[in-house]
Amino acid sequence: MHIKKGDMVTVLSGDDKGKKGKVAKVMPKRGLAVVEGVNMKKKHRRANREGKRGQVIDIALPIRVSKLAISGGNK
């Protein structure tokens, strides 16, 4: 796999085409990588205790490595 944790990458295709970010996690067997600020989705969290409020958080989902290219300024 040509992408490693900590690399700066650019998205080549999809909704986030052209965005740049740092690789947070790599899953080589599945061919996926998690990039900070790319492929962000909203997750609704239930209140875990009575009196606490639920919340909506943004999480970065994995993206296929074939859609990524290493950009300048590694690490």
C-alpha angles and dihedrals in degrees: 000000000000097000124075136183111281096027120132109235139183123218111238101191143009134049092320096049111157096017119130129210148148120268109245100178137007128205104191098178091056096036093237137128134189112225122193112248095007127105092009117182132181118246122196113220121202120227106264096201135033110265092026120108127233118239144202114235132185117234130182112235124205120271128201114268090225088067092056133080127188110250129199122283102051115198 
